[in-house]
């Protein structure tokens, strides 16, 4: 699932992600954007996040990894 500033998005698609990024940034694509994923994140999800950032014009991208949550 995608989240923007720790707010989980209701839908897991490119359009929802782009709308959330646009709203959160107030259209300022000069802001740095960090994409974080753990080892369980599907490759396609990371590509979709990068695609959303690129389509909106964000150029300051940072990729980070996070520890996968332990299975409960």
HUGI-V358004 format. One record per residue. PSI is psi as a letter, one per 30 degrees, with the letter a starting at -180 (999 if undefined). D_CENTER is the distance of its C-alpha to the mean C-alpha in Angstrom with 1 decimal. Layout:
BEGIN
psi = <PSI,PSI>
d_center = <D_CENTER,D_CENTER>
END
This chain:
BEGIN
psi = <k,k,k,k,h,g,j,k,k,f,l,h,l,e,e,e,e,e,e,e,e,e,e,e,f,h,g,j,g,f,k,k,k,k,j,k,l,l,f,f,k,k,e,e,e,e,e,e,e,e,e,e,e,e,e,f,g,k,f,i,k,k,k,l,l,l,k,k,k,k,k,999>
d_center = <9.5,6.1,6.6,6.4,9.2,10.4,11.0,10.6,10.2,13.6,12.7,10.5,10.7,9.7,11.8,10.5,6.9,8.8,11.3,9.3,8.0,11.6,13.2,11.7,12.5,15.8,15.4,15.7,13.8,15.7,13.6,11.9,8.1,7.3,5.1,7.2,8.9,12.5,15.3,15.2,11.8,12.9,12.6,11.9,8.6,7.5,9.5,8.1,4.5,7.2,9.4,7.8,7.8,11.2,12.6,12.1,13.7,11.6,13.6,13.0,10.2,10.5,9.8,11.0,12.5,13.4,16.6,16.5,18.0,21.7,23.0,25.0>
END
